[in-house]
Structures are given as structure tokens and as C-alpha cells.
Amino acid sequence: MMEEDPNRVAEESSPNGMAGEEDEEERDPESNSLNQPLLKRHRTLSSNPLAMVGAKVAHIESLDYEINENDLFKHDWRSRSKVQVLQYVFLKWTLAFLVGLLTGIIATLINLAVENIAGYKLLAVVHFIDEERYFTGFLLFTGSNFVLTLFAAVLCVCFAPTAAGPGIPEIKAYLNGVDTPNMFGASTLIVKIVGSIGAVSAGLDLGKEGPLVHTGCCIASLLGQGGPDNYRLRWRWLRYFNNDRDRRDLITCGASSGVCAAFRAPVGGVLFSLEEVATWWRSALLWRTFFSTATTAVVLRAFIEYCSSGNCGLFGQGGLIMFDVSNVTVKYHAMDIIPVTLIGIIGGVLGSLYNYVLHKVLRLYSMINQKGKIHKLLLSLIVSLFTSICLYGLPFLAKCTKCNPALTDSVCPNTGRSGNFKQFNCPNGYYNDLATLLLTTNDDAVRNIFSTNTPGEYQTTSLLIFFALYCILGLFTFGIAVPSGLFLPIILMGSAYGRLLGMAMGSYTNIDEGLYAVLGAASLMSGSMRMTVSLCVIFLELTNNLVLLPLTMIVLLISKTVGDSFNPSIYEIILELKGLPFLDANPEPWMRDLTVGELADVKPPVVTLCGVEKVSRVVEVLKNTTHNGFPVVEGVVPPAGLITSTTELHGLILRAHLVQVIKKKWFLQERRRTEDWEVRERFSWIDLAEREGKIEEVAVTRDEMEMYVDLHPFTNTTPYTVVESMSVAKAMVLFRQVGLRHMLILPKYQAAGVSPVVGVLTRQDLRAYNILAAFPHLAKSKGMEGRN
């Protein structure tokens, strides 16, 4: 076997591993160095995935996005009346509306809380600075930030570890078909909301945009399943959504609504889900996601109109990143393409460099966090103290700038908590440009650096300090145990070098410095996150100016192209670090030289069941294997004149369905097929939607072991199958696009005595790293291709 690639993260364990090996796997992450994988695994194609979810290494399963067409499902669809079908459709749109409504309300409450908590804190600090009580202001600023960070970190560490971080990589994995445990629970939602308020109010270099996306998904998941697991509503109508397919659609609506709530960009939210997080899409889902985001946008607009008259404390014009340049005349000529192209190149290079360094920082943080809860809290508090010291102390290094005489005294200098010209420690008639950017909320900092018609407002040294600081804070803040987002730190970094380039161009360009800042922010986001279409529309909805669209498109295309030549997007890097088995859209070139039959040969022999099976055999298979799907085969009576009998593939049965059958003791005294009415007396399709329960929890007597069970009514008779001669590349594309959990491999030649099924492929078998571990010669050829 080949050596393990130290830059890869492995996420699997041997299916038949002993308890000691499992304990060793859970200890490994704490003893790894920076040059070793965070998760250990045995090299095998037949394996169970492990992933870093929250604070623990958890077993990961795939989701059943495929329609399970067994006898019970077919009967249910045949028996549905037109009224029930209308109920199903009506409830889909109702839940989409509720997802948008609740996401908009919660987003408004988060912004309301952040603006007031951070606003009153800054007002008090500015008051002490005006009185020249600088040390008292420092203690108040640092102490309040320390307490707010401690509050957010304690919630994440003690109550919902999965609420830490942005949550977008886990959402991508879920919509790709990976079941991430506890990611959308009620406790995660509450901690995400409250923790996000505390972390953003503490002045940390993080945004609430990523947490808002996760919040929208949590709301959608809880609505679809009728509430938390322990207090779930058993409403009759909700039974239609007790499946992974409809839950996936709702979570897609939640992700779109979260982006809309963060940027007030309903179309951008839909395109974000389509481009960035969703693996599977259809036109009906497009309409429902747009309906959700439109609802969210209306709710946000209503609250902003209400709060603009001063009914919400300090929350009024601010609170949402909104940069309206609809009244700004945007003029540019052919020569402006040169600096715009340069911005795109800088964004691609810096974005890929940011991803590379953040990758190393996250590996270091992962080892620190796994040492225990105290280490998590200490790391968060150290970052908070460092951030507070920098934000408060660095403005003292900036020189005071004299106000423009054309500006009124009420505008410059500004002694409030926000505004473009903060007086800070300067005399009357002067302002501190660095304090304008640092001693304010992150949303106000974005507005200030994006501000147009303010040439000469910022000094070059101040912008350089601002850029360097937020590069450092952006790297060291993301990864601590608080809800955090990547959008806003990247926007702040990108806008800084964008504005610097605009200042350097001076009279050689017609584009405003503030618009250069917008283009810089777009370039760095595309260079790091590798989004284009959705990001372009989001910035179009932010700026409200169609004339800026061509420049934004050029910047995004260039920065993404440059970034892709160095490393993957930041979300793909996080998915790899966590060990989530995400299937990429594009197969590796060498996968076309390998067939699925060759993959099946290196796997253990496929475990099959008969259509009418003995209970003891079913229990033995469930206890001695970790597979979640089993092919069901049965003998066929040979035609007249033929002596040799043959077998046929009846379908595929899931482990969860087998456990339900054993749990309900649906046994037969003799080997026979049951009638339809016998099955429907004991089971409904709702019973088969439950995934809870393990075979170890079911007691089966010795007499019951000798009985039989008819598997025909529970078997999916239309599983997706491929011929063993199909290439792995083609099989992977099919597996990902259809959203499969199992793919059956059929023999190319069928004859008497030949098994009707060669093997079963899962997402683990189609991952490039697992295949290379089993076929080292492909890795060597891959290396030769790279050198050529």
C-alpha cells in the first residue's frame, strides 16, 4: 500500500475493527502533529466514515434522497386522493413561507440586539475618550468584549458544539447527501442565535452572515419534522415531510433565506444555494426558494421602515450591510480595465494565500480544541483580548486629519458611535481615520470604507494598518468556539486593498475610491470562496447600480480563475479538515481508466438476502456487518428443458427497514410470501421513514430465530444499477447528480450460476483518496500527469 498523503484528511475506520482500534482512532486527533491527518483510517473500500462534528469524532451516514419504491410506498401513492395531493403541495409552499418569515424575523432581532449592545458599549467608550479617560475606556471596551466572548463561547462549548463556526460546510455536505449529526437541532439553533449576538457584539473579526445561513437551515429542518426530537408535533399533515428528500428541499430554502437576511439580496440568496451549497436542483425548488427569500426581504424591509424612525433604539439605518450607490454616477473608460484586472489578480492570489494559511491555523486550532473545554474557552478569550487591544490601541498610532472645510461641523468631526469622521483623541476640527474603521461595528466599518465621494478621507498608512490587522484577525478569529462567518472579514480585507489601489490610481481613473473598495471586496471573496454568479448578483443588489455590473463580472471571473490554479475554495478545505465525505462535481481524469467492477473486486464479497429469509440470517447479517443496504435476490424456476436454476435481483433493502421488521416481530411460521393486506395491517410508509433504533436494542428469542420474514414488501424494486464495465468517472457523476446512497453493480454477462449482483458502491467507494489507497499505481500515474 502507498504512503498516506499528509495533506489529506482521512475519515474512515475499518468496519470490522475491534474496540481497541476504535478507541485509538478517537485518541489520534489529539496526538497528531500539523503534518499528519486529523483523522486516522484504515485503507479499505469497505468502511464507515468518521468526521469531526462539533467537539467529537462521530460516525457519519449517508441520506436516502432516492425514492424507495417498495410495495408500501406504491400503495400509499395509489391511495392518495386529490385532496391529499393538494394538501402536500399547499404545505410545501406554507413551510417555504414560514421559513422565510421566521428567518427574516430572527435576522432582524439579531441585528437589533447587535446594534444596541455594541452601540451602547461604543457610546460609553467614546464618552470616556472625550473626557481623556483613556485607560477607563480601555478597561470598559476590553472587559465588555471579554464578557460577551465568554458568554458566546460557553454556550457553544457546553450546550451546542455544532453551533460554532459558520455551518455552511456542513450544509453543503448535508445537501450533498451526508447526514451530519446534531447540525439542525433546537439547541444548535438557540445557541447559534444567542452566540452570534454575543460574538459579533464583542467586536471579533467575524460576521453574522454564515450563522444566518445556518440559522435558516435549522428553522427549515425543525419546521419540516414538526419541532425538536423530544417535543415533535405529530400533526397528520407533517407526515408527508418525514423523509430526507423533502427535508433537503426545505433546508435549501433555509440556506437561501439566510443569505437574503444577511445581505438583503433575495435573488442572490437563491443563486447562492444553486451555485454554492446545493448538489441537486430542479425548477420547482427554484420557485419555492425564491418565494422564501422574497418573504425574508419583505420582512426585513418592514422592520427597517419601522425602526428608521427611532423605535428600535440604536438600530435604524445600520444593522445590515447595505451600500446603495444608485445615485452615484459610475464612469469608466478602456484604461480602467487595467486596474480592475489587477484587482482581480490580487484577489485571486491573496484569496488562495488566505485559504492556505487558514488551513494551517485550523489544523492547529483543532488540536488545541480537542484537549478539552477549558482549552476551547481559553483560546476564544485570548483572541478576544488581542482583538480588543488592537482595535482600541492602534487608532492612537494614526495622525489626526483636518476636516474638509466643505463639510459641516455636524458631520466632521463626529463624536458618536458611528460616522465617517470620528474625532477620537483629536482636537476639534480634526478626525482620526483609523478610529473610523476600527472603533465601530463591523457593518459600520464596511459602510465607511465603501463610502463614495470621500477622496482623501483615509491615509495610506491607516489603510495599510487596517488591512494588515484584519488579515491577522481574520486568520486567528475563525476557528474559535463561537458562531462565526467568513463573509464580513473577507469583505473588510478586500475593501482595504481595493481602496488603496483606487488611491494609487488618483487622477488616472474615473472610478470612485469607494467603488474600488467594493471591487476589492468582491475579488477577495471570489478568490477565497470561488463564487461568481451568486456573488455578482449579491453585490449588484448591495450596490443597486447596474453600471457597476460589467466591472464586477470581470473581477470575479479573474479572481476565481487565479485562485483555482492554486488551491480549492475555503469551504472545500474545511470539509476536508472535518472529514466529511463530500463528493466533488468533477471526477479525476484517471477515474476514466478504472471500472466499477474493479472497485467491486477489492471490496469484501457482497452480502445478499433472500426474498423470504430466515430471521436468524437477518439478525446475523445486521450484527456482523456495518452495511446500510443489502441486495435481495431470489431463485427463478428454470424454463422447460433446463436443469440449472438461476437467480434474479429483486431489489435493495435498507438496514433501517430490516431493524423495523425485527423490532415489530413480523415473523412467519413457514417460508412463504405474504399478501398485501397482511403487510398493511402492521406497517405503513410512515414507519419505514424512521431511522432510529439498532439491532442490538432488539431482543429476539431462540424460537423466533427459526421463523421467517418476507422482505418483498420492504424492498426497493427499482434501485439504480450500473454494469460492471462502466468507468468510475461516469458512475461518480451519476451517483452525485441523482443523490444516491447505494449503487448496485450488475455483471456484464448473466448466466446460470452467476450472481445477479457483483457489488454495492457507496459514496466512500467513489472518493478519490480511498480509491488511490487501494490502487497505488493510479497515484503514481497521477503524479506523472502532474509533472508533465
Secondary structure, DSSP 8 states (H G I E B T S, - for coil): -----TTS---EE-TT--HHHHHHHHHHHHH--TTS-SS-----SS-EEEEEETTEEEE-EE---S----HHHHHHHHH--HHHHHHHHHHHHHHHHHHHHHHHHHHHHHHHHHHHHHHHHHHHHHHHHHTT-HHHHHHHHHHHHHHHHHHHHHHHHHT-GGGSB--HHHHHHHHHTEE-TTSSSHHHHHHHHHHHHHHHHTT-S-BSHHHHHHHHHHHHHHHHTTS-STT----GGGGGG-SHHHHHHHHHHHHHHHHHHHHS-HHHHHHHIIIII-S---HHHHHHHHHHHHHHHHHHHHHHHHIIIIITTT-SS-SS-----TTS-----GGGHHHHHHHHHHHHHHHHHHHHHHHHHHHHHHHHHTT-HHHHHHHHHHHHHHHHHHHHHGGGGS--EE--TTS-TTTSSB-SSSSS-B-TTS-TTEE-HHHHHHSS-HHHHHHHHH-SS-TTSS-HHHHHHHHHHHHHHHHHHTTSSSB-BSHHHHHHHHHHHHHHHHHHHGGG--S-HHHHHHHHHHHHHHHHH---HHHHHHHHHHHT-GGGHHHHHHHHHHHHHHHHTT---HHHHHHHHHT-----SS--GGGGG-BHHHHHHTS-----EESEEEHHHHHHHHHH---SEEEEEEEE---TT--S-EEEEEEEEEHHHHHHHHHTT--BSSS----HHHHHHH--HHHHH-----GGG----HHHHTSEEE-GGGSBSS--EEETTSBHHHHHHHHHHHT-S-EEEE-SS--TTS-S--EEE-TTTT-HHHHHHH-HHHHHHHHHHHH-
